[in-house]
Amino acid sequence: MKLTYVVIAFLFFSTAALAQIPTVDWVPNPAVHKLKTEFTKESAVVLEDKRLHQFVKDEKKGLIMEVSGRKLIKVNDDKGVEMYNKIYIPLSQQSEMIEVKARTIQPNGKVVNLPADKIFEVEEEGRMYKKFALEGVEKGSEIEYYFKLRKNASFFGIEMFQSSATPCQDAELTLINPEYLSFTVKGYNGFMVNKDTVISEQRIVTATAKDILAIADEKYGEKEPFSKNVQYKLSYNLSKDKTVRLFTWDELAKNLYNNYTNLTEKESKAIDVFLKQLKIAPDAGEEEKIVALEDFLKSTINADKEGIGEDAEKIERIVKTNVASNEGLNKLFIACMDKLKINWQIVFPSKRNELHLDESLENFRLIEEPLFYFPSTGNFLEPDNIGYRYPFIQPFWAATNGLFLKGTTIGTFKTALASFDEIPIQSYEKSAHNMDVFIKFNDALDSMEFHSKQILLGYGAAEIRPLYNFTPKDKLDDLNKAIIKSVAKSDNIKNIKVANTSMTDAFLNKPLTIEGDITSAELLEVAGNKLLVKIGDVIGPQEQMYQEKPRQLPITMPYPHALDRDITFIMPEGYRIKNLTELEMNITDKNAGKETMGFISTYTLKGNELKIKLHEFYTITDYPISMLENFKKVINASADFNKIILILEKK
């Protein structure tokens, strides 16, 4: 009997111990840890990264959130010591820091605690932090710090766990909330989420990941979408209705649509008066209206993300002051489009260079600036960005999926429904950075004279055109010379001509052209009786791509584009080119039977006139790692051409 009671008692206390609500522990007497073999050559390794988000009741504020975190880092060399000898813990305006602790555990086991008076609150680059420098840090030490803060409850969360500098052996996020609240929790890029459990009327979900590698900066690679992270959102209030999902995409669509389209009678009249300034022909087509309205609003309204002044979201105030928040500008845009009978939809893009929207997890924190989609044209407009004009939007916001809020009428009630669909990007033929170059020797054969014309289309022009519209007039000449000098390596530039700089030229995709006459001795060298012409320099510096470590990220191009360069070179009489064959290059790759990228260089020689044609192209935005080697060959081909020096010798 006694044995039975002992067993029962053991099981009872073991179960009670296992059923404790998780905490982020601060061990009084820490021990030095041993690194896993695969991380011994790293400058620093995060041994543990434990985070806890807990919803608790506050007598005054109701439901609030307590956020705790503990990080333990081992520094292996001087670089690691430098990386972590100062720690920053970010603060928000709504958060209240309750506790911060930090210490160094030296290789011999000695613990050096950081005094509380050496933990400072600082503001750097507009953000608030708790900042402190650890004491007694040396190679082989472990740095440990802990914090706990309170803030307003948020039913949407994102926690990133992968850095570019330091791997992590053990990462964990725990979410604790009242039993009646049910959250959807998802891990991304290998983060595992365990089934929720209920302990003492608290619902607990834990997500874990082991042996997280540092995610390096790589050319043509976007880290954020591929970084390990955990996201959550409140899905059900079980105390009210177990079947009604909260915070759905449809609910977001309805609320945003109502917010943007409900106008008072005064607001409607104010829009009518405001639009009288916009001169649009009565028989104008929809695209004419879109282009004219966009130019009018972006040229007239001074908008800011946070809003400038009071009532920056109120239409009556905006049309009087021409000042708006981005939200106010969006509402004004929509009201004007409705008045002009333009068919529109709101779209929130899943940005290719940021965390992607997930149709199955309605994380409203990822909903930021909108696009407008026009079903009749299939094109998009970015209302908050004065640097892009219809039909071009930020390239990373295209070639992706997006959340479309489609207006509909149910009886007499107007609302919107949500659905995910494709946001295509403009085809590669529409974006280019072309060149037309004519080059010859001067009479003394000691320098080169050439005419360079850059021809920019689509996104190529979108990157430069705003400079011509927002640079002061007295600085435009400097701007022109800087652009031409980027391919000329000379300050001797004359006869500059620029065309199609208007922002509205984007609609018809008029080529932005920048040209001038240049004299330069930089392209010429004399070697005995030979003339060396740096013909490759006329296309300007080119990217080179090398990969010493295994590639982690797929290849992401900002936008599909082509680069066509036509070079005409007039040789001096009595000379011939010794190494013409170096000008011939043909590197392409096919995916599913189609060429998706390539660099092709050809030439023709008639008398003393050499014509060189270069065609470089990338028809898609995203290439898998399996295409890395071919991608490098194409990218490096233009850099190889840039190094070509023609050898001219006397006949």
N, C-alpha and C positions, 0 to 999 in steps of 0.2 A: 504493500500500500504506500509506504513511504516513497519508494522509487517512482510510483505512478504520480504522486503529488509533485515530486521534483521535476518529472518530465513535463507535467501540465504547467507548472510554474515557469519552466524554461521556455516552453512554447509561447506562453502568454507574454512574457517580457520580451522575447525575441520579436514577436509580431508587433508589439507596441513600439519597439525600437525601429522596426522597418516602416511603421506607419507614421513616423514623424514627418511633419511638413518640412520640406527642404529649406536650407538656408545657405548663404554664402559665408563659409566659416573663416575665421581668422585664428589659426592655430597658435597657442601661446608660446610653444617651444618648437620652432620649425627645424627640420633637418635638411641637409644638403642633398639635392637630388642628382641622379645619374642620367645623363642624356642617352637617348636612343642612338644606336650606331649611325644611322643615316643622317643624323643632324650634328655630328661632332665637328664637322668642318665649317659650320655656320658661325658667323660673327655673334649672333644672338639667337636665342630660341625662346618662344613663349611656351613654358612648361604647362601652364594652366591658364585658361581664360574663362572664368565662370561669371555668368550674368543672371540676375533674377529680376523679373518684373512681377510685382504683386499689387493687386487691387485691394485696397483697404477702405474702411469707412471712417470718415472724419466727422466729428460732431457738427462742425460749422459748414464744411464744403460738401458733405456727402461722400460719394465714391471718389477716391483719389488714387494715385499710383505711387508706390515706393519702388525705386530702382536701385539695386545694389550690384556692385561689381568687384571682382578681385582678379588681379592679374599677377602672375609669377613668371619672371623672365630670367633666364640664365645668360650671362654675357661671357663670351669665350675669348675675346681678344680686345685690343685697344679700340678697334672700330665699334665693337659691340658696346663697350663702355661709353664711347662718345654718343652712340645712338640713344642710349637710355639713361644718361646721367641727369636729364631733365624730363619731367613728366608733366603733361598737360591733361587735365580732365575738363572737357567742355561743359559749360553751363548754358541754360536758356533763361529767358526773362521770367518764365513761369515756374522755374524750379527753385527749390530751397535745399541747399546742401546741409545735411544733418551731421555727417561724420566723414572724415578722411584720415586714413592711417597709412604710413609707409615705413619700410625698413629695408636694410641691406643684410643679407646673410652671406658672410664672407666664406671663402673656401675652407677655412678651418672650423666653421660652424659658429663663429662669433656673430651675434646679432647686434646691429647698430640701428636703433630706432630713430626715426626722424621726429624732432620736437614739433609740437603743434604750431609754435610761433614761427616756424620756418615754412609754413604752407601759406601761400599768398593768393589773393584774388586779383587777377590782372585782366586788362583789356588789350588785345592785340588784333589788329586788322578788323576792328569792329565786332569782335567776339569776346565773350567773357570766359575765363578759365580759372580753375584752381591750378596753381603752378608751384612746383617744388623741385629742388635739386637733392638727389640722394647723397648721403655721406658714407664714406668708407668703401666706395665701389672700386673693385679691382678685377683683373681677369679671373674668371672662374666664380665670381660672385653671383648671387641671385638677388634680384630686385623684386620686391613684392609691395603692392599697394592695394588699398581697399577704399571704396567710397559708398555712401548711401545718401540718396536725395529723395525729396518728395516733389511731385508736380501734379498738375491737373490730369485727370484720367483721360487717356486716349485709347480709343477702341481699334486703332490701327497701328501696327508696329513693324519696324524693319531693323534688324541687327546684322551688321556686316562683320565677318570674322576673318577675312583673308587680306593680308597686307602685301605690299610690294617688296618689303625688306626682310620680314621675319617669319619663319615657319612657326607652326603651333602644334604641339603634341596632343593637347587635350582641350577641346572647346565645348562649352555647354550653355544653353539658355533654358531657364525654367520660367514658366508662366503660371502664376497662381491667382485665382480669382474665386469669387463666391460660387458655390455649387450650381446656382440657378443660371449662371451665365456660361454659355458654351461658345468657345472660340474655335475658328478654323486656323490651324497652324501648319505651315508648309516649310520644308527645308529645300534649298536649291543648290544645285551643283554638288550633290553628294552629302548634304547635311541630312541626318536621319532624325525623324520625329517619332517619339514613342506614343503609344495609346494613352489617353488621359486616364487619371485615377482620381478618386474622391477620398479625402482624408479630413475628418473633422469639419465637414461641410465646406471644404475648400476643394475646388477642381484644379488639378495639377497636370501640366503637360511639360515634358522635358525633351529637348532636342540636343543631339550630340554629334560631334565629328572628331575624328582622330587623324593625326599626322597630316595636317593641312600644310601644303607647300606654300612658300612665298610665290606670289603671282607677279612675274617680272614685267617691266615696261618693254614692249616689243613694237617695232615699227609696223604700222598698219595693223595694230592689234588694239582692241578695246577691252579693258580688264573688267569693268564693273558688271556687265551682263554675265560673266563667267566666274565671278567670285562667289565663294561659299557664303550663304546668308540664310537667315530665317525671317519669315514674315508671318504676321497674324492679323486677324480681324474678328470682331464679335459677330457671330452668326445667329445665335438664338438666345432669347430670354425665356428660359424654361418655366419661370414662374407665371408667365402670361400665356404663351401659346407655343407649344413644342414644334408646331408645323410651319410657323411663319418665319422665313429666313429674313434676317435684318441686313440693312445696308447692301442691297443688291444693286447691280448695274442699272436695272430698270428704275429703281428708286432714285438713284443718282441722276439718271436721264430726266425723270419727271421733275425733280427739284430744280435742276439747272435750267431746264427749258422754261419752267414757270418764272424763275428769277430773271431770265434774260428777255422774256417776251411779254410779261405783264406790264403794260404801260397805263398810267393814269391819263385822263383826258388832257390835262395840262401838258404832260410829257409828249403826247401825240401831237398837239398843236405846236409845241416847241420844235419838234422834228420837222414839221411842215415848213416852218419859217426858216429853219437852218438849211434845209435842202434847196431853198430858192437860190442859194449861192452857187449851187452845183449846176452848171449849164450842160444838160444832157438833151440831145435831140429826142423828140417824142417817139420817133420810130427806131431808136437805138436798140441794138440787139443786147442780149443778156451779158455777153462778155464785154461789150463796150461799157455797159453800166458798172460791171464789177471793177474794171480797170480805172474808170473815172472816179468811182466812189473811193476806192482804196487810195488813189493818189490824193484826193481831196482830204480825206480824214488824216492820212499820215503826214500831210503837209500842213494841216491846220491845227490838229490837236496835239498838245504836248502831254504825252502819257508816260507814266512811271509805274513800276510794279507795285510799289507801296502806296502810290497816290500822292499828289502834291496839293497840300492845302485841304481845307474842309470840304465836305460834300463832293469828293472827287469821283463818287460813283453815281451821283444824281444827275440825270440827263438835263434837267432845266439849268442846273449850275454849269454843266460841262459846255453846253452850247453858248453860254454867255461868256465864260472865261477862257474857253479853248484849253482847259486843263482837266486831266482825267487820270484816274487810276487805270491799270490795265483792265480791271473788271468793268469799270465805267465805259472804257473805249469799246470793249466787246459788246456791251449792251447797246451802245450807240450804233455800232456797226450793224447789229442785227435789226434794230429798229429802222435804220435807213434802208437796209436790204428789203425788209417787208414793204416799206413804202414804195420802193422801186420795183416791187413784184419780182424779186430775184429769189429763186428757189435755192435754199441753203440747208446744210446740216452741220452740227457741231461734231468735231472729231478730236479725240485725245490720242495722240500717237504713242506707240510703244517704241521709245527711242532706241536706236541701235547701239548707242554708246552709253546707255544707262540701264538700270534694272528694267526688265520688260514687264509690261502688264500681263497678268495671268487671268484668263477668262474664268477660271475656277476659283480664284481667290480675289475677292473684290476689295483690294487694298486702295482705299481712297487717297492715301498719302502719295501715291504715284500719279495722281491726276493733277496736272499743273496747267500750263498754257494750252489753249485750244487752237485748233485749225478750223477753217470753214471749208466744207466740201460742197461742190456744185454738181449735182447729178446730171444736169444737162450737158456739161462740158467734160466731166470726169477729172477736173483739176481742183487744186487746193489753194488756199490763201492763208497766210500767217498774219493775223491782225496785230499782234503785239510787237512785231519786228519791222522797223522802218528800213532795214537793210535788204530785205527780200520783198519782191513784188510778184504778183500773180503772173504766171502759174508756178513760180519757183518758191519752195519753202526750204527751211534748213535741211540739208541733205540727209543728216542722221535721223530726221523725222519721217523720211520716206524709205521706200524699199523695205517696209515693215508692215505690221498689222496695227490696227487702231480700234478704239472704241467709238463707234458711230452712234450718235443720238439722233434718231430719225423722227421728225415731227409727224404726228398722226392725229386724227380726229375720231373720237368715240362719242357718237351722238352729236351733241353741241360742244362737248368738252375737248379742248386741244391739249395735247400732251406729247411726250416723246417716248420711244422705246429704244432700248440699247441692244446693239449687236456688234460683233467683231468682224472686221473685214480688212481687205488689203489696202494699203496706201502705196500705190506704185510710185516709182521715181521716173523723172523724165529720161527718155532714151539717150543712149550714149552719143548719138549723132548730134544731139542738141547742145552738148557741152564740149567746149574745146578751148585749147590755148595754142593757137596756130601761129606760125611765123612765115614771113616772106622777106628774105634777105638777099640783097644785091651787094657784092663785095668785089673790090679791085684794088690794085696797087696805086699809089700816087706816082707822079712822074719820076721822082727820085728813087723809087723802090726802097724807101726806108720806113714806110708806114702804110696802113691800109685805110681805104675809104669805103664806107659801106652805108647802105640805107637799110634800116631795120624797121619792119612793120609787124607789130603784135596784133593778132586778131582774136578777140575773146568772145566766146559764145556761152550762153546758158549759165551754168554755175561758175565757169571761168570768169565771166563778166560780173556775176553777182558778188564775187569776192572783191572786185576792184571798183565797181561803179559807185558804191556809196562814198568812197573817198573823194570822188569828183563832186559830189553833192553836199558834203559836209566839211570839206576843207576850205578855209578862208581863201578868197580869190587871190590875195597877194602871195599865197603859198602854193598855188597851182603849178607854177613853173618848176618849183623845187620838186613837187610830186611827179611831174612828167619826167624830169631828168632822173629821178631815183628809179622809176620804173624802167626807163630805157637803159640806165646804167647797169641794172641787174643782169643784162645780157651783153653789155658793151665794154665794160671795164675801161671807161674813158669819160672824162669830164668835158671833152670837146664835142658837144652835141648841138646841132643847129637845125633850123627848119622843122621844129616840132609841130605835129598836127595830131589832133585828137577828135574823134567823132563818136556820136551816139552815146553820150554820157548820161542822158536823162534816165531817171528811174523807170519811167513808163516804157522805155525802149525794151525792157525785159519781156513785155507781152508779145511783141512781134519778133523777139529774139534778134534784134538788130545787132550786128557785131560791134562791140566796143573796140575801136582801133586806136593804137598809139604808135606813132612812127616818127622817125627823125633821121637826120644825116649825122654820121659819126666818123671821126678820124681817130685812129688809134695805132700806136706802135706796139701795143701789148700783144697783138696777134702775130707778130712777125719776129723771127730771129734769122740772123745771117750766120751760116756755118761754112766758111771758106767760099767756094763758088756755088754753094747751095742756099736756097731760100726755104726756110721752114715756116709754114703757115698753120697756125693753130685753128684750123677750120672748125673743130668741135666746139670751140669756145663761143661761137656765135649763137648757140642755142641756150647759153647760160648754164649755171651749175645744175647738176642733176643728182638725184638721190642715189645712194648706194645701199645695198642691203646685204648684211652678213649675219650669220646665225651660228654662234659658237656653241651655245647650249641648246638642248632640244626645245623645239617650239612648243609653247603652251596654248597659244591662242590662234583661232582661225584668222584668216586675213580679211580685213574690213577696209574697203576703199570708201572715202566720203561719198563719191558719186561716179557713175559711169562716164567716161569721157574719151575723147580722141585728141591726139596732138599731131598735127600735120605741119611739117616745116619744109619749105621750099627754099633752097639756097642756090643762088647763081653766082659763080666765081669766074671772073675774067682773068686769065693768066697773062703775064707779060709776054711780049713777043720773044721768041727764041728759047723758051723754056718748055719743059715737059714734066709731068708728074710721075714720080718713080713708084709710088705705092698706092695706086688707084684702088686695087682690090680690097684694101682695108675698109673702103666705104660700103662694101656689100655685106649686109647682115640680114638674116631672116630667122627670127625666133618667134614661134607662135605655139599656142596650146589649144587643144580641142577638148570640150566637155560636152558629152552627149552628142558628138558629131558636129558641134559648132565651135568656131574659134571664139574664145572668150577674152583673149588678151594676145598682144603681140607687139614686136618691134621689127619693122621692115625698113631697110635702107637700100636705095638703088641710086645709080648715077647714069648720066649720058654725057659724052664728050663730043663736041662738034667744033673743030678748029681749036680756038683758045678759050671756048666757053664750056665750063663744066657746070652741069645742073645736077643737084643732089636732092632727092626726095626722101623724107623720113615720114613714116606712118607708125605711130604708137597708139595703142587703143586698149581700153578695158571696158568690156560691154556689160559687166555685172558689178555688184558692190561687194559680194561676199564669196570668198574662195576657201574651201576646206584646207586643213593642214596637209592633206594628201597632195595638194597642188603647189605646195611651198617651193619646191625646187624649180619648177617651171616659172613660177611667179618671180623668184629671185633672178632667174636668167633674163626675163623681160625687163624688170626694173633696172638691172645692172647693165643691160645693153645700151640704154641711153647714156649711162655714165661712161661706158666704154667709148661710145661715139664722142662724148665730150672731151675725151683724151686724145683723139686722133689729130696727128700733126702731118700735114701733107709735105712731102719732100719734093721741092722743085729744083731740077738741075738743068743746066744748059744742054741744048740738043747737040 
